[in-house]
Amino acid sequence: MSYFDQEKMVEEALERFDHIHSLHLESAAVLAQRLNFLYRVTFLGLALVLGALFFLVIVISAQMSHMNRVISVLNDHVGEINQDMNRMLGTVARLDTNMQGMEGIVRRMDDINGSVGTIAVGMVEIHQHMTVLDHDVGRLSGHVGDMNESFQVMDGTMGMLANDVQHMSRPMRQFNQFNPFW
C-alpha cells in the first residue's frame, strides 16, 4: 500500500469519524430538548399538584368552622337524648313498681275467689279471667323488666356516645384556634 492510499484511508476514516461525531451531537441535542421538555412538564405537573393541595387545604380550613358547629349541635342533641332516656328510665321504673302492686292485687283476688264458693258460676268466670289477667300481668312485668334493662343499657351507651363525641370533637376545637381564616 502506498503512502497516498494510506493518506486517503485516513481521510475517509476522519470523514466517517466527523460524520459519526456530528450524528452524536445531533442525538445529544435532541436528547437535551426532550429532557428539557420532560423537566418542564414535570415541574408544571408538580405545580398543579401543589396548587390542588393548597386549594384542598383552603377548602378544608374553610369547612372547619361548619364541622365544629355541626359537632356542637350533635353534642347538644346527644345530651337531650340522654336526658330523655333518663326520664324514660324513671317512668319505666315507676311503671315496674306499679305493676308489682298489680301482682299482689291479682293474688288477693285469687284468694277471695277461693273463699267465695257459693257463687259458683260467676266466680268461676271471674277466676278464669283473673288467671288470664295474672298471666298477662306476669308477662307484662317481665317485659317491663326487659325494657328497664334495655333502657339502662341504652342510657350507658348514650353516655359513652356523648363522651366519644366530646372526645372526637376536641381536636377540631383545638385546631380551630390555630385557623388563620377565622
Phi and psi restraints in degrees (value plus and minus 20) as a CYANA .aco file:
   2 SER   PHI    -110.9   -70.9
   2 SER   PSI     150.2   190.2
   3 TYR   PHI     -82.7   -42.7
   3 TYR   PSI     -59.0   -19.0
   4 PHE   PHI     -89.1   -49.1
   4 PHE   PSI     -55.1   -15.1
   5 ASP   PHI     -87.0   -47.0
   5 ASP   PSI     -60.5   -20.5
   6 GLN   PHI     -85.6   -45.6
   6 GLN   PSI     -59.5   -19.5
   7 GLU   PHI     -83.9   -43.9
   7 GLU   PSI     -61.5   -21.5
   8 LYS   PHI     -85.5   -45.5
   8 LYS   PSI     -60.8   -20.8
   9 MET   PHI     -85.6   -45.6
   9 MET   PSI     -57.9   -17.9
  10 VAL   PHI     -85.7   -45.7
  10 VAL   PSI     -62.2   -22.2
  11 GLU   PHI     -84.6   -44.6
  11 GLU   PSI     -62.0   -22.0
  12 GLU   PHI     -82.9   -42.9
  12 GLU   PSI     -61.6   -21.6
  13 ALA   PHI     -83.5   -43.5
  13 ALA   PSI     -60.9   -20.9
  14 LEU   PHI     -86.4   -46.4
  14 LEU   PSI     -59.4   -19.4
  15 GLU   PHI     -83.4   -43.4
  15 GLU   PSI     -64.3   -24.3
  16 ARG   PHI     -82.5   -42.5
  16 ARG   PSI     -61.5   -21.5
  17 PHE   PHI     -81.9   -41.9
  17 PHE   PSI     -63.2   -23.2
  18 ASP   PHI     -82.2   -42.2
  18 ASP   PSI     -61.3   -21.3
  19 HIS   PHI     -83.7   -43.7
  19 HIS   PSI     -65.8   -25.8
  20 ILE   PHI     -82.7   -42.7
  20 ILE   PSI     -62.0   -22.0
  21 HIS   PHI     -83.2   -43.2
  21 HIS   PSI     -61.7   -21.7
  22 SER   PHI     -87.3   -47.3
  22 SER   PSI     -58.4   -18.4
  23 LEU   PHI     -82.9   -42.9
  23 LEU   PSI     -60.1   -20.1
  24 HIS   PHI     -83.2   -43.2
  24 HIS   PSI     -62.3   -22.3
  25 LEU   PHI     -84.9   -44.9
  25 LEU   PSI     -60.7   -20.7
  26 GLU   PHI     -83.3   -43.3
  26 GLU   PSI     -63.1   -23.1
  27 SER   PHI     -82.7   -42.7
  27 SER   PSI     -61.6   -21.6
  28 ALA   PHI     -83.3   -43.3
  28 ALA   PSI     -59.2   -19.2
  29 ALA   PHI     -86.5   -46.5
  29 ALA   PSI     -62.5   -22.5
  30 VAL   PHI     -83.7   -43.7
  30 VAL   PSI     -62.1   -22.1
  31 LEU   PHI     -82.6   -42.6
  31 LEU   PSI     -61.5   -21.5
  32 ALA   PHI     -83.6   -43.6
  32 ALA   PSI     -60.3   -20.3
  33 GLN   PHI     -83.7   -43.7
  33 GLN   PSI     -63.7   -23.7
  34 ARG   PHI     -83.7   -43.7
  34 ARG   PSI     -62.6   -22.6
  35 LEU   PHI     -83.5   -43.5
  35 LEU   PSI     -61.7   -21.7
  36 ASN   PHI     -81.0   -41.0
  36 ASN   PSI     -61.7   -21.7
  37 PHE   PHI     -83.4   -43.4
  37 PHE   PSI     -64.7   -24.7
  38 LEU   PHI     -83.3   -43.3
  38 LEU   PSI     -61.3   -21.3
  39 TYR   PHI     -81.4   -41.4
  39 TYR   PSI     -63.5   -23.5
  40 ARG   PHI     -83.4   -43.4
  40 ARG   PSI     -65.4   -25.4
  41 VAL   PHI     -83.3   -43.3
  41 VAL   PSI     -61.6   -21.6
  42 THR   PHI     -83.6   -43.6
  42 THR   PSI     -66.4   -26.4
  43 PHE   PHI     -86.4   -46.4
  43 PHE   PSI     -56.4   -16.4
  44 LEU   PHI     -84.5   -44.5
  44 LEU   PSI     -63.7   -23.7
  45 GLY   PHI     -82.5   -42.5
  45 GLY   PSI     -63.5   -23.5
  46 LEU   PHI     -82.4   -42.4
  46 LEU   PSI     -59.9   -19.9
  47 ALA   PHI     -84.1   -44.1
  47 ALA   PSI     -60.5   -20.5
  48 LEU   PHI     -84.8   -44.8
  48 LEU   PSI     -63.2   -23.2
  49 VAL   PHI     -82.9   -42.9
  49 VAL   PSI     -64.5   -24.5
  50 LEU   PHI     -84.2   -44.2
  50 LEU   PSI     -57.9   -17.9
  51 GLY   PHI     -83.8   -43.8
  51 GLY   PSI     -61.9   -21.9
  52 ALA   PHI     -84.8   -44.8
  52 ALA   PSI     -61.4   -21.4
  53 LEU   PHI     -83.8   -43.8
  53 LEU   PSI     -61.5   -21.5
  54 PHE   PHI     -82.6   -42.6
  54 PHE   PSI     -63.8   -23.8
  55 PHE   PHI     -81.9   -41.9
  55 PHE   PSI     -61.3   -21.3
  56 LEU   PHI     -82.7   -42.7
  56 LEU   PSI     -62.8   -22.8
  57 VAL   PHI     -82.8   -42.8
  57 VAL   PSI     -60.4   -20.4
  58 ILE   PHI     -84.5   -44.5
  58 ILE   PSI     -64.2   -24.2
  59 VAL   PHI     -83.4   -43.4
  59 VAL   PSI     -64.9   -24.9
  60 ILE   PHI     -83.5   -43.5
  60 ILE   PSI     -61.2   -21.2
  61 SER   PHI     -83.4   -43.4
  61 SER   PSI     -58.6   -18.6
  62 ALA   PHI     -87.7   -47.7
  62 ALA   PSI     -50.1   -10.1
  63 GLN   PHI    -106.9   -66.9
  63 GLN   PSI     -29.4    10.6
  64 MET   PHI     -81.2   -41.2
  64 MET   PSI     -59.9   -19.9
  65 SER   PHI     -85.7   -45.7
  65 SER   PSI     -60.0   -20.0
  66 HIS   PHI     -83.6   -43.6
  66 HIS   PSI     -63.4   -23.4
  67 MET   PHI     -82.4   -42.4
  67 MET   PSI     -60.0   -20.0
  68 ASN   PHI     -84.0   -44.0
  68 ASN   PSI     -61.8   -21.8
  69 ARG   PHI     -84.4   -44.4
  69 ARG   PSI     -62.1   -22.1
  70 VAL   PHI     -82.6   -42.6
  70 VAL   PSI     -62.3   -22.3
  71 ILE   PHI     -86.7   -46.7
  71 ILE   PSI     -57.3   -17.3
  72 SER   PHI     -84.7   -44.7
  72 SER   PSI     -63.2   -23.2
  73 VAL   PHI     -83.2   -43.2
  73 VAL   PSI     -61.9   -21.9
  74 LEU   PHI     -81.5   -41.5
  74 LEU   PSI     -61.6   -21.6
  75 ASN   PHI     -80.0   -40.0
  75 ASN   PSI     -62.5   -22.5
  76 ASP   PHI     -82.8   -42.8
  76 ASP   PSI     -64.7   -24.7
  77 HIS   PHI     -84.9   -44.9
  77 HIS   PSI     -60.5   -20.5
  78 VAL   PHI     -84.4   -44.4
  78 VAL   PSI     -58.1   -18.1
  79 GLY   PHI     -83.2   -43.2
  79 GLY   PSI     -61.4   -21.4
  80 GLU   PHI     -84.7   -44.7
  80 GLU   PSI     -61.4   -21.4
  81 ILE   PHI     -81.8   -41.8
  81 ILE   PSI     -60.7   -20.7
  82 ASN   PHI     -82.2   -42.2
  82 ASN   PSI     -62.1   -22.1
  83 GLN   PHI     -84.3   -44.3
  83 GLN   PSI     -63.7   -23.7
  84 ASP   PHI     -81.1   -41.1
  84 ASP   PSI     -60.9   -20.9
  85 MET   PHI     -83.6   -43.6
  85 MET   PSI     -58.5   -18.5
  86 ASN   PHI     -84.1   -44.1
  86 ASN   PSI     -61.9   -21.9
  87 ARG   PHI     -84.0   -44.0
  87 ARG   PSI     -62.8   -22.8
  88 MET   PHI     -84.8   -44.8
  88 MET   PSI     -58.5   -18.5
  89 LEU   PHI     -83.2   -43.2
  89 LEU   PSI     -61.5   -21.5
  90 GLY   PHI     -84.0   -44.0
  90 GLY   PSI     -60.9   -20.9
  91 THR   PHI     -84.1   -44.1
  91 THR   PSI     -63.2   -23.2
  92 VAL   PHI     -84.8   -44.8
  92 VAL   PSI     -57.9   -17.9
  93 ALA   PHI     -84.1   -44.1
  93 ALA   PSI     -62.1   -22.1
  94 ARG   PHI     -85.0   -45.0
  94 ARG   PSI     -60.8   -20.8
  95 LEU   PHI     -82.6   -42.6
  95 LEU   PSI     -60.9   -20.9
  96 ASP   PHI     -82.9   -42.9
  96 ASP   PSI     -62.7   -22.7
  97 THR   PHI     -82.9   -42.9
  97 THR   PSI     -64.1   -24.1
  98 ASN   PHI     -85.3   -45.3
  98 ASN   PSI     -56.1   -16.1
  99 MET   PHI     -87.6   -47.6
  99 MET   PSI     -51.7   -11.7
 100 GLN   PHI     -85.0   -45.0
 100 GLN   PSI     -56.0   -16.0
 101 GLY   PHI     -86.2   -46.2
 101 GLY   PSI     -54.5   -14.5
 102 MET   PHI     -84.3   -44.3
 102 MET   PSI     -55.2   -15.2
 103 GLU   PHI     -84.6   -44.6
 103 GLU   PSI     -60.0   -20.0
 104 GLY   PHI     -84.3   -44.3
 104 GLY   PSI     -58.9   -18.9
 105 ILE   PHI     -83.6   -43.6
 105 ILE   PSI     -61.5   -21.5
 106 VAL   PHI     -83.7   -43.7
 106 VAL   PSI     -60.8   -20.8
 107 ARG   PHI     -83.1   -43.1
 107 ARG   PSI     -63.0   -23.0
 108 ARG   PHI     -83.4   -43.4
 108 ARG   PSI     -58.6   -18.6
 109 MET   PHI     -84.9   -44.9
 109 MET   PSI     -56.4   -16.4
 110 ASP   PHI     -84.0   -44.0
 110 ASP   PSI     -59.8   -19.8
 111 ASP   PHI     -83.8   -43.8
 111 ASP   PSI     -64.1   -24.1
 112 ILE   PHI     -82.4   -42.4
 112 ILE   PSI     -60.0   -20.0
 113 ASN   PHI     -82.6   -42.6
 113 ASN   PSI     -58.6   -18.6
 114 GLY   PHI     -89.9   -49.9
 114 GLY   PSI     -53.0   -13.0
 115 SER   PHI     -99.7   -59.7
 115 SER   PSI     -42.0    -2.0
 116 VAL   PHI    -120.2   -80.2
 116 VAL   PSI      71.8   111.8
 117 GLY   PHI    -117.9   -77.9
 117 GLY   PSI     -30.5     9.5
 118 THR   PHI     -98.9   -58.9
 118 THR   PSI     -47.9    -7.9
 119 ILE   PHI    -115.4   -75.4
 119 ILE   PSI      56.0    96.0
 120 ALA   PHI     -88.0   -48.0
 120 ALA   PSI     -75.9   -35.9
 121 VAL   PHI     -87.7   -47.7
 121 VAL   PSI     -69.8   -29.8
 122 GLY   PHI     -85.5   -45.5
 122 GLY   PSI     -59.9   -19.9
 123 MET   PHI     -91.5   -51.5
 123 MET   PSI     -50.9   -10.9
 124 VAL   PHI     -84.8   -44.8
 124 VAL   PSI     -63.3   -23.3
 125 GLU   PHI     -84.7   -44.7
 125 GLU   PSI     -63.6   -23.6
 126 ILE   PHI     -81.3   -41.3
 126 ILE   PSI     -62.2   -22.2
 127 HIS   PHI     -80.9   -40.9
 127 HIS   PSI     -62.1   -22.1
 128 GLN   PHI     -83.8   -43.8
 128 GLN   PSI     -65.0   -25.0
 129 HIS   PHI     -84.3   -44.3
 129 HIS   PSI     -59.1   -19.1
 130 MET   PHI     -88.3   -48.3
 130 MET   PSI     -53.9   -13.9
 131 THR   PHI     -85.0   -45.0
 131 THR   PSI     -65.4   -25.4
 132 VAL   PHI     -81.2   -41.2
 132 VAL   PSI     -64.3   -24.3
 133 LEU   PHI     -82.7   -42.7
 133 LEU   PSI     -59.4   -19.4
 134 ASP   PHI     -80.7   -40.7
 134 ASP   PSI     -65.5   -25.5
 135 HIS   PHI     -83.9   -43.9
 135 HIS   PSI     -62.0   -22.0
 136 ASP   PHI     -83.6   -43.6
 136 ASP   PSI     -62.8   -22.8
 137 VAL   PHI     -85.9   -45.9
 137 VAL   PSI     -60.0   -20.0
 138 GLY   PHI     -80.7   -40.7
 138 GLY   PSI     -64.9   -24.9
 139 ARG   PHI     -85.4   -45.4
 139 ARG   PSI     -60.3   -20.3
 140 LEU   PHI     -82.5   -42.5
 140 LEU   PSI     -60.9   -20.9
 141 SER   PHI     -82.4   -42.4
 141 SER   PSI     -60.6   -20.6
 142 GLY   PHI     -83.5   -43.5
 142 GLY   PSI     -62.2   -22.2
 143 HIS   PHI     -84.8   -44.8
 143 HIS   PSI     -60.1   -20.1
 144 VAL   PHI     -83.8   -43.8
 144 VAL   PSI     -59.9   -19.9
 145 GLY   PHI     -82.6   -42.6
 145 GLY   PSI     -61.7   -21.7
 146 ASP   PHI     -81.8   -41.8
 146 ASP   PSI     -62.4   -22.4
 147 MET   PHI     -83.3   -43.3
 147 MET   PSI     -59.9   -19.9
 148 ASN   PHI     -80.2   -40.2
 148 ASN   PSI     -65.8   -25.8
 149 GLU   PHI     -84.9   -44.9
 149 GLU   PSI     -61.4   -21.4
 150 SER   PHI     -81.7   -41.7
 150 SER   PSI     -61.7   -21.7
 151 PHE   PHI     -88.1   -48.1
 151 PHE   PSI     -54.5   -14.5
 152 GLN   PHI     -84.3   -44.3
 152 GLN   PSI     -62.5   -22.5
 153 VAL   PHI     -84.6   -44.6
 153 VAL   PSI     -63.5   -23.5
 154 MET   PHI     -83.9   -43.9
 154 MET   PSI     -57.5   -17.5
 155 ASP   PHI     -82.6   -42.6
 155 ASP   PSI     -64.8   -24.8
 156 GLY   PHI     -83.0   -43.0
 156 GLY   PSI     -61.9   -21.9
 157 THR   PHI     -84.3   -44.3
 157 THR   PSI     -61.6   -21.6
 158 MET   PHI     -86.8   -46.8
 158 MET   PSI     -55.7   -15.7
 159 GLY   PHI     -83.6   -43.6
 159 GLY   PSI     -63.2   -23.2
 160 MET   PHI     -85.8   -45.8
 160 MET   PSI     -57.2   -17.2
 161 LEU   PHI     -84.8   -44.8
 161 LEU   PSI     -61.2   -21.2
 162 ALA   PHI     -83.0   -43.0
 162 ALA   PSI     -62.9   -22.9
 163 ASN   PHI     -83.5   -43.5
 163 ASN   PSI     -61.6   -21.6
 164 ASP   PHI     -83.3   -43.3
 164 ASP   PSI     -61.6   -21.6
 165 VAL   PHI     -85.5   -45.5
 165 VAL   PSI     -61.9   -21.9
 166 GLN   PHI     -80.9   -40.9
 166 GLN   PSI     -63.3   -23.3
 167 HIS   PHI     -86.5   -46.5
 167 HIS   PSI     -60.9   -20.9
 168 MET   PHI     -89.7   -49.7
 168 MET   PSI     -51.4   -11.4
 169 SER   PHI    -104.7   -64.7
 169 SER   PSI     -31.4     8.6
 170 ARG   PHI     -79.6   -39.6
 170 ARG   PSI     -65.2   -25.2
 171 PRO   PHI     -83.3   -43.3
 171 PRO   PSI     -55.1   -15.1
 172 MET   PHI     -86.9   -46.9
 172 MET   PSI     -61.5   -21.5
 173 ARG   PHI     -84.7   -44.7
 173 ARG   PSI     -59.1   -19.1
 174 GLN   PHI     -88.9   -48.9
 174 GLN   PSI     -58.5   -18.5
 175 PHE   PHI     -85.3   -45.3
 175 PHE   PSI     -56.0   -16.0
 176 ASN   PHI     -84.0   -44.0
 176 ASN   PSI     -46.0    -6.0
 177 GLN   PHI     -86.0   -46.0
 177 GLN   PSI     -47.2    -7.2
 178 PHE   PHI    -118.8   -78.8
 178 PHE   PSI     -18.7    21.3
 179 ASN   PHI     -93.9   -53.9
 179 ASN   PSI     102.4   142.4
 180 PRO   PHI     -98.9   -58.9
 180 PRO   PSI     -27.8    12.2
 181 PHE   PHI    -114.8   -74.8
 181 PHE   PSI     -16.7    23.3
